[in-house]
Amino acid sequence: MADRNAETGQEAGLLDVSVAEACALYKFYLQREKVILGTAAVSLFFVAWELVGNTFQLINPMFMSAPSLIFSAAVQMFASGEIWNDLRVSGIEFFWGYLLSVLIGVPFGIAIGWYRRLALIFDPSVNALYSTPRVALLPLIIIWLGIGIISKIGIIFLGAVFPIMINARDGVKTTPYNLLNAARSFGASQWQIFKSVVLPSTVPFIISGLRLGVGRALIGVMVGELYAATAGIGFMITVAGATFQTDKVFVGVMIFAITGMISMEIIGRVEHRFQKWRPDVGVH
């Protein structure tokens, strides 16, 4: 009887250990679920792509490359140094074009959302320019700003500024009326209402605008370098595509994709900081 109880105790102990280990493993998964699932999905995609494009060559390599071939081409381009100038040029264009769109789009969008008369004056122009394809303005931008880096910054700015501006404007306009009325009932000034109610409510819209602006800015880099450019990742993609260097084309595409992912991650971290800040904001 004692031996049976001892065995039962040992089994229970082993069961507790296994359950504890399972819980620890499950907690590890939950803590890293985003990374695990994302890595698994991307890995499966690249494995399938490698099998189709290189191992079995189900598609002509002239039209479809493979991850291993793209990696080899990227190593060769970075080792030889031929890509560094293109990266520098496109990086400068993207940085200044996107930065100017944020510095102008956010405050101006908030202003036309907060001040009714400014909205009446500028809303028609903003909506018209936003709905106009920026590609149609390329010839004019090149005529006005030349074929240098300034024209590319202008194209990127025009592509990114309007999503940022419109999201900021709509964020101000959609501030809940109950919050505004509650703030006014406390006798808050216009500045206190704006700082404590309107601005926190607008933050999610601004963040969404910044995300949209990144995509539009990267499109602007590519489109701007299609016209009268002598350097840049977009120019490199154009030349590689015209000469059927598919591997180099995909290297450029991957650079754009990685830049977008890094930019989104940075914006996500900024949003996380504001999410911590927002609940503590109130009317004083």
ROVEXSE-400741 format. One record per residue (C-alpha): residue in three letters; chain; residue number from 1; y, x, z. Coordinates in nm, 4 decimals, padded with zeros to 6 digits, always signed. Last residue first. Layout:
N
resn=ALA	chain=A	resi=NUM	y=Y	x=X	z=Z .
...
This chain:
284
resn=HIS	chain=A	resi=284	y=+06.9985	x=-00.7600	z=-01.5626 .
resn=VAL	chain=A	resi=283	y=+06.7923	x=-00.9051	z=-01.8437 .
resn=GLY	chain=A	resi=282	y=+06.4536	x=-00.7464	z=-01.8780 .
resn=VAL	chain=A	resi=281	y=+06.2758	x=-00.4458	z=-02.0206 .
resn=ASP	chain=A	resi=280	y=+05.9730	x=-00.3213	z=-01.8288 .
resn=PRO	chain=A	resi=279	y=+05.7310	x=-00.4869	z=-02.0727 .
resn=ARG	chain=A	resi=278	y=+05.8875	x=-00.2992	z=-02.3689 .
resn=TRP	chain=A	resi=277	y=+05.8508	x=+00.0626	z=-02.2612 .
resn=LYS	chain=A	resi=276	y=+05.4738	x=+00.0943	z=-02.2695 .
resn=GLN	chain=A	resi=275	y=+05.4658	x=-00.0727	z=-02.6102 .
resn=PHE	chain=A	resi=274	y=+05.7466	x=+00.1609	z=-02.7158 .
resn=ARG	chain=A	resi=273	y=+05.5334	x=+00.4662	z=-02.6432 .
resn=HIS	chain=A	resi=272	y=+05.2412	x=+00.3146	z=-02.8322 .
resn=GLU	chain=A	resi=271	y=+05.4676	x=+00.2507	z=-03.1311 .
resn=VAL	chain=A	resi=270	y=+05.5650	x=+00.6184	z=-03.1415 .
resn=ARG	chain=A	resi=269	y=+05.1976	x=+00.7132	z=-03.1323 .
resn=GLY	chain=A	resi=268	y=+05.1281	x=+00.4731	z=-03.4183 .
resn=ILE	chain=A	resi=267	y=+05.4174	x=+00.6200	z=-03.6179 .
resn=ILE	chain=A	resi=266	y=+05.2631	x=+00.9667	z=-03.5795 .
resn=GLU	chain=A	resi=265	y=+04.9216	x=+00.8337	z=-03.6818 .
resn=MET	chain=A	resi=264	y=+05.0720	x=+00.6612	z=-03.9841 .
resn=SER	chain=A	resi=263	y=+05.2399	x=+00.9861	z=-04.0924 .
resn=ILE	chain=A	resi=262	y=+04.9134	x=+01.1777	z=-04.0551 .
resn=MET	chain=A	resi=261	y=+04.7255	x=+00.9165	z=-04.2584 .
resn=GLY	chain=A	resi=260	y=+04.9926	x=+00.9109	z=-04.5320 .
resn=THR	chain=A	resi=259	y=+04.9936	x=+01.2892	z=-04.5601 .
resn=ILE	chain=A	resi=258	y=+04.6133	x=+01.2882	z=-04.5778 .
resn=ALA	chain=A	resi=257	y=+04.6192	x=+01.0338	z=-04.8615 .
resn=PHE	chain=A	resi=256	y=+04.8890	x=+01.2199	z=-05.0572 .
resn=ILE	chain=A	resi=255	y=+04.6994	x=+01.5467	z=-05.0204 .
resn=MET	chain=A	resi=254	y=+04.3777	x=+01.3696	z=-05.1210 .
resn=VAL	chain=A	resi=253	y=+04.5421	x=+01.2482	z=-05.4417 .
resn=GLY	chain=A	resi=252	y=+04.6591	x=+01.5998	z=-05.5223 .
resn=VAL	chain=A	resi=251	y=+04.3104	x=+01.7431	z=-05.4688 .
resn=PHE	chain=A	resi=250	y=+04.1718	x=+01.4525	z=-05.6727 .
resn=VAL	chain=A	resi=249	y=+04.3815	x=+01.5539	z=-05.9717 .
resn=LYS	chain=A	resi=248	y=+04.2733	x=+01.9151	z=-05.9257 .
resn=ASP	chain=A	resi=247	y=+03.9066	x=+01.8160	z=-05.9504 .
resn=THR	chain=A	resi=246	y=+03.9733	x=+01.5998	z=-06.2557 .
resn=GLN	chain=A	resi=245	y=+04.1118	x=+01.8859	z=-06.4628 .
resn=PHE	chain=A	resi=244	y=+04.1252	x=+01.6755	z=-06.7811 .
resn=THR	chain=A	resi=243	y=+04.4295	x=+01.8641	z=-06.9218 .
resn=ALA	chain=A	resi=242	y=+04.6664	x=+01.5657	z=-06.9046 .
resn=GLY	chain=A	resi=241	y=+04.5300	x=+01.4777	z=-06.5604 .
resn=ALA	chain=A	resi=240	y=+04.5951	x=+01.8291	z=-06.4280 .
resn=VAL	chain=A	resi=239	y=+04.9527	x=+01.8240	z=-06.5605 .
resn=THR	chain=A	resi=238	y=+05.0267	x=+01.4836	z=-06.4072 .
resn=ILE	chain=A	resi=237	y=+04.8594	x=+01.5695	z=-06.0770 .
resn=MET	chain=A	resi=236	y=+05.0609	x=+01.8941	z=-06.0518 .
resn=PHE	chain=A	resi=235	y=+05.3839	x=+01.7048	z=-06.1238 .
resn=GLY	chain=A	resi=234	y=+05.3001	x=+01.4588	z=-05.8475 .
resn=ILE	chain=A	resi=233	y=+05.2220	x=+01.7483	z=-05.6132 .
resn=GLY	chain=A	resi=232	y=+05.5575	x=+01.9113	z=-05.6863 .
resn=ALA	chain=A	resi=231	y=+05.7100	x=+02.1334	z=-05.9509 .
resn=THR	chain=A	resi=230	y=+05.8819	x=+02.1190	z=-06.2914 .
resn=ALA	chain=A	resi=229	y=+05.9994	x=+01.7583	z=-06.2815 .
resn=ALA	chain=A	resi=228	y=+06.1743	x=+01.5639	z=-06.5582 .
resn=TYR	chain=A	resi=227	y=+06.0002	x=+01.2343	z=-06.4814 .
resn=LEU	chain=A	resi=226	y=+05.6536	x=+01.2076	z=-06.3259 .
resn=GLU	chain=A	resi=225	y=+05.7849	x=+01.3806	z=-06.0150 .
resn=GLY	chain=A	resi=224	y=+05.9872	x=+01.0767	z=-05.9155 .
resn=VAL	chain=A	resi=223	y=+05.6865	x=+00.8482	z=-05.9490 .
resn=MET	chain=A	resi=222	y=+05.4659	x=+01.0587	z=-05.7220 .
resn=VAL	chain=A	resi=221	y=+05.7293	x=+01.1233	z=-05.4564 .
resn=GLY	chain=A	resi=220	y=+05.8448	x=+00.7604	z=-05.4725 .
resn=ILE	chain=A	resi=219	y=+05.4894	x=+00.6397	z=-05.4183 .
resn=LEU	chain=A	resi=218	y=+05.4825	x=+00.8587	z=-05.1089 .
resn=ALA	chain=A	resi=217	y=+05.8090	x=+00.7018	z=-04.9939 .
resn=ARG	chain=A	resi=216	y=+05.6767	x=+00.3498	z=-05.0560 .
resn=GLY	chain=A	resi=215	y=+05.3707	x=+00.4190	z=-04.8427 .
resn=VAL	chain=A	resi=214	y=+05.5764	x=+00.5694	z=-04.5631 .
resn=GLY	chain=A	resi=213	y=+05.8295	x=+00.2839	z=-04.5813 .
resn=LEU	chain=A	resi=212	y=+05.5611	x=+00.0235	z=-04.5216 .
resn=ARG	chain=A	resi=211	y=+05.4707	x=+00.1974	z=-04.1963 .
resn=LEU	chain=A	resi=210	y=+05.8365	x=+00.2308	z=-04.0962 .
resn=GLY	chain=A	resi=209	y=+05.8924	x=-00.1377	z=-04.1704 .
resn=SER	chain=A	resi=208	y=+05.5994	x=-00.2336	z=-03.9501 .
resn=ILE	chain=A	resi=207	y=+05.7466	x=-00.0178	z=-03.6713 .
resn=ILE	chain=A	resi=206	y=+06.0839	x=-00.1887	z=-03.7147 .
resn=PHE	chain=A	resi=205	y=+05.9200	x=-00.5318	z=-03.6964 .
resn=PRO	chain=A	resi=204	y=+05.7327	x=-00.4380	z=-03.3783 .
resn=VAL	chain=A	resi=203	y=+06.0608	x=-00.3044	z=-03.2248 .
resn=THR	chain=A	resi=202	y=+06.2698	x=-00.6166	z=-03.2965 .
resn=SER	chain=A	resi=201	y=+06.1762	x=-00.8006	z=-02.9779 .
resn=PRO	chain=A	resi=200	y=+06.2751	x=-00.4955	z=-02.7724 .
resn=LEU	chain=A	resi=199	y=+06.6132	x=-00.4792	z=-02.9555 .
resn=VAL	chain=A	resi=198	y=+06.6947	x=-00.8480	z=-02.9215 .
resn=VAL	chain=A	resi=197	y=+06.6242	x=-00.9010	z=-02.5534 .
resn=SER	chain=A	resi=196	y=+06.7512	x=-00.6225	z=-02.3256 .
resn=LYS	chain=A	resi=195	y=+06.9824	x=-00.4237	z=-02.5535 .
resn=PHE	chain=A	resi=194	y=+07.1114	x=-00.7137	z=-02.7625 .
resn=ILE	chain=A	resi=193	y=+07.1519	x=-00.9482	z=-02.4679 .
resn=GLN	chain=A	resi=192	y=+07.3198	x=-00.6738	z=-02.2633 .
resn=TRP	chain=A	resi=191	y=+07.5576	x=-00.5973	z=-02.5533 .
resn=GLN	chain=A	resi=190	y=+07.6428	x=-00.9650	z=-02.5971 .
resn=SER	chain=A	resi=189	y=+07.7158	x=-00.9992	z=-02.2259 .
resn=ALA	chain=A	resi=188	y=+07.4687	x=-01.1542	z=-01.9838 .
resn=GLY	chain=A	resi=187	y=+07.5750	x=-01.4658	z=-01.7936 .
resn=PHE	chain=A	resi=186	y=+07.2285	x=-01.5379	z=-01.6592 .
resn=SER	chain=A	resi=185	y=+07.2171	x=-01.8512	z=-01.8746 .
resn=ARG	chain=A	resi=184	y=+07.2928	x=-01.6332	z=-02.1762 .
resn=ALA	chain=A	resi=183	y=+06.9790	x=-01.4265	z=-02.1138 .
resn=ALA	chain=A	resi=182	y=+06.7666	x=-01.7391	z=-02.0763 .
resn=ASN	chain=A	resi=181	y=+06.9122	x=-01.8817	z=-02.3971 .
resn=LEU	chain=A	resi=180	y=+06.8311	x=-01.5627	z=-02.5874 .
resn=LEU	chain=A	resi=179	y=+06.4788	x=-01.5530	z=-02.4477 .
resn=ASN	chain=A	resi=178	y=+06.4225	x=-01.9199	z=-02.5322 .
resn=TYR	chain=A	resi=177	y=+06.5603	x=-01.8623	z=-02.8810 .
resn=PRO	chain=A	resi=176	y=+06.2866	x=-01.6122	z=-02.9669 .
resn=THR	chain=A	resi=175	y=+06.4202	x=-01.3144	z=-03.1726 .
resn=THR	chain=A	resi=174	y=+06.3345	x=-01.3941	z=-03.5349 .
resn=LYS	chain=A	resi=173	y=+06.6710	x=-01.2892	z=-03.6786 .
resn=VAL	chain=A	resi=172	y=+06.6599	x=-00.9453	z=-03.5179 .
resn=GLY	chain=A	resi=171	y=+06.3122	x=-00.8744	z=-03.6506 .
resn=ASP	chain=A	resi=170	y=+06.4109	x=-01.0088	z=-03.9914 .
resn=ARG	chain=A	resi=169	y=+06.6872	x=-00.7486	z=-04.0189 .
resn=ALA	chain=A	resi=168	y=+06.4651	x=-00.4621	z=-03.9032 .
resn=ASN	chain=A	resi=167	y=+06.1938	x=-00.5666	z=-04.1470 .
resn=ILE	chain=A	resi=166	y=+06.4483	x=-00.5932	z=-04.4287 .
resn=MET	chain=A	resi=165	y=+06.5936	x=-00.2477	z=-04.3642 .
resn=ILE	chain=A	resi=164	y=+06.2595	x=-00.0681	z=-04.3393 .
resn=PRO	chain=A	resi=163	y=+06.1216	x=-00.2392	z=-04.6496 .
resn=PHE	chain=A	resi=162	y=+06.4525	x=-00.1616	z=-04.8279 .
resn=VAL	chain=A	resi=161	y=+06.4854	x=+00.2057	z=-04.7339 .
resn=ALA	chain=A	resi=160	y=+06.1511	x=+00.3344	z=-04.8620 .
resn=GLY	chain=A	resi=159	y=+06.1725	x=+00.3100	z=-05.2407 .
resn=LEU	chain=A	resi=158	y=+06.5437	x=+00.3745	z=-05.2648 .
resn=PHE	chain=A	resi=157	y=+06.5106	x=+00.6839	z=-05.0459 .
resn=ILE	chain=A	resi=156	y=+06.2171	x=+00.8181	z=-05.2470 .
resn=ILE	chain=A	resi=155	y=+06.4148	x=+00.7812	z=-05.5707 .
resn=GLY	chain=A	resi=154	y=+06.7216	x=+00.9449	z=-05.4184 .
resn=ILE	chain=A	resi=153	y=+06.5147	x=+01.2339	z=-05.2824 .
resn=LYS	chain=A	resi=152	y=+06.3735	x=+01.2829	z=-05.6334 .
resn=SER	chain=A	resi=151	y=+06.7262	x=+01.2830	z=-05.7801 .
resn=ILE	chain=A	resi=150	y=+06.8368	x=+01.5454	z=-05.5277 .
resn=ILE	chain=A	resi=149	y=+06.5397	x=+01.7720	z=-05.6133 .
resn=GLY	chain=A	resi=148	y=+06.6725	x=+01.8471	z=-05.9586 .
resn=ILE	chain=A	resi=147	y=+06.6756	x=+01.6379	z=-06.2775 .
resn=GLY	chain=A	resi=146	y=+07.0332	x=+01.5147	z=-06.2491 .
resn=LEU	chain=A	resi=145	y=+07.1844	x=+01.2856	z=-05.9867 .
resn=TRP	chain=A	resi=144	y=+07.3612	x=+01.0187	z=-06.1951 .
resn=ILE	chain=A	resi=143	y=+07.1624	x=+01.0412	z=-06.5188 .
resn=ILE	chain=A	resi=142	y=+06.8359	x=+01.0918	z=-06.3268 .
resn=ILE	chain=A	resi=141	y=+06.9156	x=+00.7939	z=-06.1049 .
resn=LEU	chain=A	resi=140	y=+07.0008	x=+00.5825	z=-06.4095 .
resn=PRO	chain=A	resi=139	y=+06.6754	x=+00.6678	z=-06.5848 .
resn=LEU	chain=A	resi=138	y=+06.4782	x=+00.5959	z=-06.2654 .
resn=LEU	chain=A	resi=137	y=+06.6342	x=+00.2549	z=-06.1957 .
resn=ALA	chain=A	resi=136	y=+06.3605	x=+00.0559	z=-06.3710 .
resn=VAL	chain=A	resi=135	y=+06.1030	x=+00.2399	z=-06.1614 .
resn=ARG	chain=A	resi=134	y=+06.2708	x=+00.0951	z=-05.8532 .
resn=PRO	chain=A	resi=133	y=+06.1404	x=-00.2462	z=-05.9476 .
resn=THR	chain=A	resi=132	y=+06.4091	x=-00.4988	z=-05.8461 .
resn=SER	chain=A	resi=131	y=+06.2995	x=-00.7338	z=-05.5656 .
resn=TYR	chain=A	resi=130	y=+06.4487	x=-00.5118	z=-05.2950 .
resn=LEU	chain=A	resi=129	y=+06.7690	x=-00.4669	z=-05.4927 .
resn=ALA	chain=A	resi=128	y=+06.8204	x=-00.8426	z=-05.5213 .
resn=ASN	chain=A	resi=127	y=+06.7339	x=-00.9088	z=-05.1568 .
resn=VAL	chain=A	resi=126	y=+06.9726	x=-00.6389	z=-05.0350 .
resn=SER	chain=A	resi=125	y=+07.2518	x=-00.7565	z=-05.2652 .
resn=PRO	chain=A	resi=124	y=+07.2184	x=-01.1201	z=-05.1613 .
resn=ASP	chain=A	resi=123	y=+07.1917	x=-01.0277	z=-04.7903 .
resn=PHE	chain=A	resi=122	y=+07.5030	x=-00.8059	z=-04.7881 .
resn=ILE	chain=A	resi=121	y=+07.8035	x=-01.0356	z=-04.7442 .
resn=LEU	chain=A	resi=120	y=+07.6453	x=-01.3339	z=-04.5677 .
resn=ALA	chain=A	resi=119	y=+07.4447	x=-01.0988	z=-04.3474 .
resn=LEU	chain=A	resi=118	y=+07.7567	x=-00.9051	z=-04.2538 .
resn=ARG	chain=A	resi=117	y=+07.9186	x=-01.2363	z=-04.1615 .
resn=ARG	chain=A	resi=116	y=+07.6278	x=-01.3324	z=-03.9357 .
resn=TYR	chain=A	resi=115	y=+07.6210	x=-01.0104	z=-03.7363 .
resn=TRP	chain=A	resi=114	y=+07.2857	x=-00.9395	z=-03.5690 .
resn=GLY	chain=A	resi=113	y=+07.0516	x=-00.9314	z=-03.8713 .
resn=ILE	chain=A	resi=112	y=+07.3024	x=-00.7489	z=-04.0890 .
resn=ALA	chain=A	resi=111	y=+07.3495	x=-00.4904	z=-03.8122 .
resn=ILE	chain=A	resi=110	y=+06.9795	x=-00.4496	z=-03.7355 .
resn=GLY	chain=A	resi=109	y=+06.9088	x=-00.3814	z=-04.1032 .
resn=PHE	chain=A	resi=108	y=+07.1963	x=-00.1318	z=-04.1177 .
resn=PRO	chain=A	resi=107	y=+07.0728	x=+00.0482	z=-03.8071 .
resn=VAL	chain=A	resi=106	y=+06.7113	x=+00.0717	z=-03.9321 .
resn=GLY	chain=A	resi=105	y=+06.7716	x=+00.1352	z=-04.3032 .
resn=ILE	chain=A	resi=104	y=+07.0275	x=+00.4161	z=-04.2803 .
resn=LEU	chain=A	resi=103	y=+06.8557	x=+00.6668	z=-04.0495 .
resn=VAL	chain=A	resi=102	y=+06.5105	x=+00.5509	z=-04.1608 .
resn=SER	chain=A	resi=101	y=+06.5845	x=+00.5776	z=-04.5355 .
resn=LEU	chain=A	resi=100	y=+06.7526	x=+00.9145	z=-04.4801 .
resn=LEU	chain=A	resi=99	y=+06.4432	x=+01.0471	z=-04.3021 .
resn=TYR	chain=A	resi=98	y=+06.2119	x=+00.9166	z=-04.5757 .
resn=GLY	chain=A	resi=97	y=+06.4032	x=+01.0858	z=-04.8573 .
resn=TRP	chain=A	resi=96	y=+06.4600	x=+01.4031	z=-04.6579 .
resn=PHE	chain=A	resi=95	y=+06.0991	x=+01.4533	z=-04.5560 .
resn=PHE	chain=A	resi=94	y=+05.9411	x=+01.3340	z=-04.8810 .
resn=GLU	chain=A	resi=93	y=+06.1549	x=+01.5556	z=-05.1047 .
resn=ILE	chain=A	resi=92	y=+06.1135	x=+01.8624	z=-04.8827 .
resn=GLY	chain=A	resi=91	y=+05.7372	x=+01.8097	z=-04.8653 .
resn=SER	chain=A	resi=90	y=+05.7116	x=+01.7569	z=-05.2423 .
resn=VAL	chain=A	resi=89	y=+05.8881	x=+02.0887	z=-05.3095 .
resn=ARG	chain=A	resi=88	y=+05.6954	x=+02.2847	z=-05.0458 .
resn=LEU	chain=A	resi=87	y=+05.3592	x=+02.1432	z=-05.1490 .
resn=ASP	chain=A	resi=86	y=+05.4241	x=+02.2266	z=-05.5150 .
resn=ASN	chain=A	resi=85	y=+05.5286	x=+02.5792	z=-05.4171 .
resn=TRP	chain=A	resi=84	y=+05.2082	x=+02.6247	z=-05.2164 .
resn=ILE	chain=A	resi=83	y=+04.9736	x=+02.4969	z=-05.4860 .
resn=GLU	chain=A	resi=82	y=+04.9390	x=+02.8105	z=-05.6988 .
resn=GLY	chain=A	resi=81	y=+04.8728	x=+03.0326	z=-05.3966 .
resn=SER	chain=A	resi=80	y=+04.5447	x=+03.1730	z=-05.5306 .
resn=ALA	chain=A	resi=79	y=+04.3677	x=+03.0935	z=-05.2043 .
resn=PHE	chain=A	resi=78	y=+04.5198	x=+02.7464	z=-05.1801 .
resn=MET	chain=A	resi=77	y=+04.4191	x=+02.6556	z=-05.5340 .
resn=GLN	chain=A	resi=76	y=+04.0702	x=+02.8069	z=-05.5006 .
resn=VAL	chain=A	resi=75	y=+04.0044	x=+02.6309	z=-05.1714 .
resn=ALA	chain=A	resi=74	y=+04.1273	x=+02.3014	z=-05.3180 .
resn=ALA	chain=A	resi=73	y=+03.9046	x=+02.3396	z=-05.6259 .
resn=SER	chain=A	resi=72	y=+03.6022	x=+02.4100	z=-05.4080 .
resn=PHE	chain=A	resi=71	y=+03.6808	x=+02.1070	z=-05.1913 .
resn=ILE	chain=A	resi=70	y=+03.7175	x=+01.8860	z=-05.4984 .
resn=LEU	chain=A	resi=69	y=+03.3834	x=+02.0092	z=-05.6325 .
resn=SER	chain=A	resi=68	y=+03.2118	x=+01.9406	z=-05.2996 .
resn=PRO	chain=A	resi=67	y=+03.3734	x=+01.5956	z=-05.2715 .
resn=ALA	chain=A	resi=66	y=+03.2704	x=+01.4900	z=-05.6244 .
resn=SER	chain=A	resi=65	y=+03.4573	x=+01.4521	z=-05.9558 .
resn=MET	chain=A	resi=64	y=+03.4718	x=+01.1510	z=-06.1856 .
resn=PHE	chain=A	resi=63	y=+03.6018	x=+01.1412	z=-06.5429 .
resn=MET	chain=A	resi=62	y=+03.5156	x=+01.4891	z=-06.6679 .
resn=PRO	chain=A	resi=61	y=+03.2205	x=+01.4949	z=-06.4269 .
resn=ASN	chain=A	resi=60	y=+03.0547	x=+01.2239	z=-06.6450 .
resn=ILE	chain=A	resi=59	y=+02.9194	x=+00.9579	z=-06.4121 .
resn=LEU	chain=A	resi=58	y=+02.5597	x=+00.9318	z=-06.2856 .
resn=GLN	chain=A	resi=57	y=+02.5780	x=+01.3034	z=-06.2092 .
resn=PHE	chain=A	resi=56	y=+02.2668	x=+01.2918	z=-05.9850 .
resn=THR	chain=A	resi=55	y=+02.3864	x=+01.5512	z=-05.7327 .
resn=ASN	chain=A	resi=54	y=+02.7510	x=+01.5707	z=-05.8412 .
resn=GLY	chain=A	resi=53	y=+02.9349	x=+01.2409	z=-05.8843 .
resn=VAL	chain=A	resi=52	y=+02.6868	x=+00.9813	z=-05.7669 .
resn=LEU	chain=A	resi=51	y=+02.5300	x=+01.1808	z=-05.4856 .
resn=GLU	chain=A	resi=50	y=+02.8618	x=+01.3281	z=-05.3734 .
resn=TRP	chain=A	resi=49	y=+03.0294	x=+00.9829	z=-05.3761 .
resn=ALA	chain=A	resi=48	y=+02.7463	x=+00.8344	z=-05.1700 .
resn=VAL	chain=A	resi=47	y=+02.7785	x=+01.1185	z=-04.9174 .
resn=PHE	chain=A	resi=46	y=+03.1591	x=+01.0823	z=-04.9155 .
resn=PHE	chain=A	resi=45	y=+03.1406	x=+00.7090	z=-04.8452 .
resn=LEU	chain=A	resi=44	y=+02.8760	x=+00.7528	z=-04.5762 .
resn=SER	chain=A	resi=43	y=+03.0911	x=+01.0153	z=-04.4048 .
resn=VAL	chain=A	resi=42	y=+03.4014	x=+00.7941	z=-04.4196 .
resn=ALA	chain=A	resi=41	y=+03.2164	x=+00.5026	z=-04.2604 .
resn=ALA	chain=A	resi=40	y=+03.0568	x=+00.7188	z=-03.9909 .
resn=THR	chain=A	resi=39	y=+03.3850	x=+00.8911	z=-03.9060 .
resn=GLY	chain=A	resi=38	y=+03.5655	x=+00.5576	z=-03.8744 .
resn=LEU	chain=A	resi=37	y=+03.2894	x=+00.4077	z=-03.6608 .
resn=ILE	chain=A	resi=36	y=+03.2794	x=+00.7074	z=-03.4272 .
resn=VAL	chain=A	resi=35	y=+03.6560	x=+00.7634	z=-03.4082 .
resn=LYS	chain=A	resi=34	y=+03.7384	x=+00.3987	z=-03.3385 .
resn=GLU	chain=A	resi=33	y=+03.4506	x=+00.3607	z=-03.0925 .
resn=ARG	chain=A	resi=32	y=+03.5483	x=+00.6666	z=-02.8901 .
resn=GLN	chain=A	resi=31	y=+03.5941	x=+00.5120	z=-02.5450 .
resn=LEU	chain=A	resi=30	y=+03.3445	x=+00.2377	z=-02.6247 .
resn=TYR	chain=A	resi=29	y=+03.0828	x=+00.4901	z=-02.7355 .
resn=PHE	chain=A	resi=28	y=+03.1236	x=+00.7057	z=-02.4239 .
resn=LYS	chain=A	resi=27	y=+03.1054	x=+00.3894	z=-02.2130 .
resn=TYR	chain=A	resi=26	y=+02.7814	x=+00.2966	z=-02.3881 .
resn=LEU	chain=A	resi=25	y=+02.6402	x=+00.6422	z=-02.3221 .
resn=ALA	chain=A	resi=24	y=+02.7393	x=+00.6204	z=-01.9549 .
resn=CYS	chain=A	resi=23	y=+02.5910	x=+00.2721	z=-01.9307 .
resn=ALA	chain=A	resi=22	y=+02.2682	x=+00.3908	z=-02.0895 .
resn=GLU	chain=A	resi=21	y=+02.2534	x=+00.6841	z=-01.8490 .
resn=ALA	chain=A	resi=20	y=+02.3068	x=+00.4526	z=-01.5521 .
resn=VAL	chain=A	resi=19	y=+02.0414	x=+00.2168	z=-01.6836 .
resn=SER	chain=A	resi=18	y=+01.8010	x=+00.5056	z=-01.7306 .
resn=VAL	chain=A	resi=17	y=+01.8755	x=+00.6393	z=-01.3822 .
resn=ASP	chain=A	resi=16	y=+01.8342	x=+00.2969	z=-01.2244 .
resn=LEU	chain=A	resi=15	y=+01.5026	x=+00.2516	z=-01.4051 .
resn=LEU	chain=A	resi=14	y=+01.3810	x=+00.5921	z=-01.2845 .
resn=GLY	chain=A	resi=13	y=+01.4715	x=+00.4986	z=-00.9282 .
resn=ALA	chain=A	resi=12	y=+01.3009	x=+00.1630	z=-00.9631 .
resn=GLU	chain=A	resi=11	y=+00.9914	x=+00.3364	z=-01.1000 .
resn=GLN	chain=A	resi=10	y=+00.9978	x=+00.5823	z=-00.8082 .
resn=GLY	chain=A	resi=9	y=+01.0379	x=+00.3016	z=-00.5589 .
resn=THR	chain=A	resi=8	y=+00.7489	x=+00.1133	z=-00.7155 .
resn=GLU	chain=A	resi=7	y=+00.5362	x=+00.4268	z=-00.6988 .
resn=ALA	chain=A	resi=6	y=+00.6268	x=+00.4711	z=-00.3325 .
resn=ASN	chain=A	resi=5	y=+00.5536	x=+00.1071	z=-00.2639 .
resn=ARG	chain=A	resi=4	y=+00.2164	x=+00.1460	z=-00.4339 .
resn=ASP	chain=A	resi=3	y=+00.1418	x=+00.4607	z=-00.2320 .
resn=ALA	chain=A	resi=2	y=+00.2339	x=+00.2807	z=+00.0907 .
resn=MET	chain=A	resi=1	y=+00.0000	x=+00.0000	z=+00.0000 .
